[in-house]
Amino acid sequence: MYLLALVDEMARGMHNAGSLRDAKQLVRLAAARTELGYLLSIDKDLLTVPLLERHPTLDSFWFRDFKKKTLYEVSELEYYESREEYILNIKVRVDTYQKMIDSYEIVRQHTAAQEAFKEEVRASEEAYTENQAKRAADLKEDRKCAREMMEGDQ
């Protein structure tokens, strides 16, 4: 949504992209920076909230500030190649954060599986203890009945 607004602004000539190649580069840069901002915004609750329940919002104020900062940083870079290197650097950071988030998600799932396993072990131990107590009570009852039968025969 925000990237579409940026493309629309660029089509109107608001960001002084000198050529179509520069405009495409600016959109790629904005997409990479937006993804990095998204990943950084979900960083705070990695271990506690499951991945599907995380929906950080990137509001319009954030995007306006982001556009100003991004466009300023890009205007400082003179050559197309240096801007491409900047985009590549951002993409590497995005990949790094994504791998970190993925590893935290794996750790969270492993921890949840461990807790479930411990709960199953506890439940089976309780069932075993109950079964042993029932067997002991049944054995005691059988012995009592056998004793009464022996006493009744005499």
C-alpha positions as a Markdown table, in Angstrom:
| # | Residue | x | y | z |
|---|---|---|---|---|
| 1 | Met | 0.0 | 0.0 | 0.0 |
| 2 | Tyr | 2.7 | 2.4 | 1.0 |
| 3 | Leu | 4.9 | 1.4 | -1.9 |
| 4 | Leu | 2.0 | 2.0 | -4.3 |
| 5 | Ala | 1.7 | 5.5 | -2.9 |
| 6 | Leu | 5.5 | 6.0 | -3.4 |
| 7 | Val | 5.2 | 4.8 | -7.0 |
| 8 | Asp | 2.3 | 7.1 | -7.6 |
| 9 | Glu | 4.3 | 10.0 | -6.2 |
| 10 | Met | 7.2 | 9.1 | -8.4 |
| 11 | Ala | 4.9 | 9.0 | -11.4 |
| 12 | Arg | 3.8 | 12.5 | -10.6 |
| 13 | Gly | 7.5 | 13.6 | -10.5 |
| 14 | Met | 7.6 | 14.3 | -6.8 |
| 15 | His | 10.9 | 12.5 | -6.0 |
| 16 | Asn | 13.1 | 13.7 | -8.9 |
| 17 | Ala | 14.0 | 10.2 | -10.2 |
| 18 | Gly | 16.1 | 11.2 | -13.3 |
| 19 | Ser | 15.2 | 8.2 | -15.3 |
| 20 | Leu | 13.0 | 5.1 | -15.3 |
| 21 | Arg | 16.0 | 3.1 | -14.2 |
| 22 | Asp | 16.5 | 5.4 | -11.2 |
| 23 | Ala | 12.7 | 5.2 | -10.4 |
| 24 | Lys | 12.8 | 1.4 | -10.4 |
| 25 | Gln | 15.9 | 1.5 | -8.2 |
| 26 | Leu | 14.2 | 3.8 | -5.7 |
| 27 | Val | 11.1 | 1.5 | -5.5 |
| 28 | Arg | 13.4 | -1.5 | -4.9 |
| 29 | Leu | 15.2 | 0.4 | -2.2 |
| 30 | Ala | 11.9 | 1.4 | -0.6 |
| 31 | Ala | 10.6 | -2.2 | -0.8 |
| 32 | Ala | 13.8 | -3.5 | 0.9 |
| 33 | Arg | 13.7 | -0.8 | 3.6 |
| 34 | Thr | 10.0 | -1.5 | 4.2 |
| 35 | Glu | 10.6 | -5.2 | 4.7 |
| 36 | Leu | 13.5 | -4.4 | 7.1 |
| 37 | Gly | 11.3 | -2.0 | 9.1 |
| 38 | Tyr | 8.6 | -4.7 | 9.3 |
| 39 | Leu | 11.1 | -7.3 | 10.5 |
| 40 | Leu | 12.6 | -4.9 | 13.1 |
| 41 | Ser | 9.1 | -4.1 | 14.4 |
| 42 | Ile | 8.3 | -7.8 | 15.1 |
| 43 | Asp | 11.7 | -8.4 | 16.8 |
| 44 | Lys | 10.4 | -7.5 | 20.3 |
| 45 | Asp | 8.0 | -10.4 | 20.8 |
| 46 | Leu | 9.8 | -13.2 | 19.0 |
| 47 | Leu | 9.8 | -15.9 | 21.7 |
| 48 | Thr | 6.5 | -15.2 | 23.3 |
| 49 | Val | 4.0 | -14.8 | 20.4 |
| 50 | Pro | 3.5 | -17.4 | 17.7 |
| 51 | Leu | 4.4 | -16.2 | 14.2 |
| 52 | Leu | 0.9 | -16.2 | 12.9 |
| 53 | Glu | -0.3 | -14.0 | 15.7 |
| 54 | Arg | 2.2 | -11.2 | 15.0 |
| 55 | His | 0.8 | -8.3 | 12.9 |
| 56 | Pro | 2.8 | -5.2 | 13.4 |
| 57 | Thr | 1.4 | -2.2 | 11.7 |
| 58 | Leu | 3.5 | 0.3 | 9.7 |
| 59 | Asp | 1.5 | 3.4 | 10.0 |
| 60 | Ser | 1.5 | 6.4 | 7.7 |
| 61 | Phe | 3.6 | 8.6 | 10.0 |
| 62 | Trp | 6.2 | 5.9 | 10.1 |
| 63 | Phe | 6.2 | 5.6 | 6.3 |
| 64 | Arg | 6.4 | 9.4 | 5.8 |
| 65 | Asp | 9.4 | 9.6 | 8.0 |
| 66 | Phe | 10.8 | 6.5 | 6.4 |
| 67 | Lys | 10.4 | 8.1 | 2.9 |
| 68 | Lys | 12.2 | 11.2 | 4.0 |
| 69 | Lys | 15.1 | 9.3 | 5.5 |
| 70 | Thr | 15.4 | 6.9 | 2.6 |
| 71 | Leu | 15.2 | 9.6 | 0.0 |
| 72 | Tyr | 17.7 | 11.7 | 1.8 |
| 73 | Glu | 20.1 | 8.7 | 2.1 |
| 74 | Val | 19.7 | 7.9 | -1.6 |
| 75 | Ser | 20.3 | 11.5 | -2.6 |
| 76 | Glu | 23.6 | 11.4 | -0.8 |
| 77 | Leu | 24.7 | 8.5 | -3.1 |
| 78 | Glu | 25.7 | 9.8 | -6.5 |
| 79 | Tyr | 26.1 | 6.8 | -8.6 |
| 80 | Tyr | 23.8 | 4.0 | -9.7 |
| 81 | Glu | 26.2 | 1.4 | -8.6 |
| 82 | Ser | 26.6 | 2.8 | -5.1 |
| 83 | Arg | 22.9 | 2.8 | -4.7 |
| 84 | Glu | 22.7 | -0.8 | -5.9 |
| 85 | Glu | 25.4 | -1.7 | -3.3 |
| 86 | Tyr | 23.2 | 0.1 | -0.7 |
| 87 | Ile | 20.2 | -1.9 | -1.7 |
| 88 | Leu | 22.2 | -5.1 | -1.6 |
| 89 | Asn | 23.4 | -4.2 | 1.9 |
| 90 | Ile | 19.8 | -3.8 | 3.1 |
| 91 | Lys | 18.8 | -7.1 | 1.5 |
| 92 | Val | 21.6 | -8.8 | 3.3 |
| 93 | Arg | 20.3 | -7.3 | 6.6 |
| 94 | Val | 16.7 | -8.4 | 5.7 |
| 95 | Asp | 17.9 | -11.9 | 5.1 |
| 96 | Thr | 19.8 | -12.0 | 8.4 |
| 97 | Tyr | 16.9 | -10.7 | 10.4 |
| 98 | Gln | 14.5 | -13.2 | 8.6 |
| 99 | Lys | 16.9 | -16.1 | 9.5 |
| 100 | Met | 17.0 | -14.9 | 13.1 |
| 101 | Ile | 13.3 | -14.7 | 13.3 |
| 102 | Asp | 13.0 | -18.2 | 11.7 |
| 103 | Ser | 15.4 | -19.6 | 14.3 |
| 104 | Tyr | 13.6 | -18.0 | 17.2 |
| 105 | Glu | 10.4 | -19.5 | 15.8 |
| 106 | Ile | 12.0 | -22.9 | 15.7 |
| 107 | Val | 13.2 | -22.4 | 19.3 |
| 108 | Arg | 9.7 | -21.3 | 20.4 |
| 109 | Gln | 8.1 | -24.4 | 18.7 |
| 110 | His | 10.7 | -26.7 | 20.3 |
| 111 | Thr | 10.0 | -25.2 | 23.7 |
| 112 | Ala | 6.3 | -25.7 | 23.2 |
| 113 | Ala | 6.9 | -29.3 | 22.1 |
| 114 | Gln | 9.1 | -29.9 | 25.2 |
| 115 | Glu | 6.3 | -28.6 | 27.5 |
| 116 | Ala | 3.7 | -30.8 | 25.8 |
| 117 | Phe | 6.0 | -33.8 | 26.1 |
| 118 | Lys | 6.5 | -33.1 | 29.8 |
| 119 | Glu | 2.8 | -32.8 | 30.3 |
| 120 | Glu | 2.3 | -36.2 | 28.6 |
| 121 | Val | 5.0 | -37.8 | 30.8 |
| 122 | Arg | 3.3 | -36.3 | 33.9 |
| 123 | Ala | -0.1 | -37.6 | 32.8 |
| 124 | Ser | 1.2 | -41.1 | 32.0 |
| 125 | Glu | 3.0 | -41.2 | 35.4 |
| 126 | Glu | -0.3 | -40.2 | 37.1 |
| 127 | Ala | -2.2 | -42.9 | 35.2 |
| 128 | Tyr | 0.5 | -45.5 | 36.1 |
| 129 | Thr | 0.3 | -44.5 | 39.8 |
| 130 | Glu | -3.5 | -44.7 | 39.7 |
| 131 | Asn | -3.4 | -48.1 | 37.9 |
| 132 | Gln | -0.9 | -49.4 | 40.5 |
| 133 | Ala | -3.1 | -48.2 | 43.3 |
| 134 | Lys | -6.2 | -49.9 | 41.7 |
| 135 | Arg | -4.3 | -53.1 | 41.2 |
| 136 | Ala | -3.2 | -53.0 | 44.8 |
| 137 | Ala | -6.8 | -52.4 | 46.0 |
| 138 | Asp | -8.0 | -55.2 | 43.7 |
| 139 | Leu | -5.4 | -57.6 | 45.1 |
| 140 | Lys | -6.3 | -56.7 | 48.6 |
| 141 | Glu | -10.0 | -57.3 | 47.8 |
| 142 | Asp | -9.2 | -60.6 | 46.2 |
| 143 | Arg | -7.1 | -61.7 | 49.2 |
| 144 | Lys | -9.9 | -60.6 | 51.6 |
| 145 | Cys | -12.5 | -62.6 | 49.6 |
| 146 | Ala | -10.2 | -65.7 | 49.5 |
| 147 | Arg | -9.7 | -65.4 | 53.3 |
| 148 | Glu | -13.5 | -65.2 | 53.8 |
| 149 | Met | -14.1 | -68.2 | 51.6 |
| 150 | Met | -11.5 | -70.2 | 53.5 |
| 151 | Glu | -13.0 | -69.2 | 56.8 |
| 152 | Gly | -16.5 | -70.0 | 55.6 |
| 153 | Asp | -15.4 | -73.5 | 54.5 |
| 154 | Gln | -14.2 | -74.4 | 58.0 |
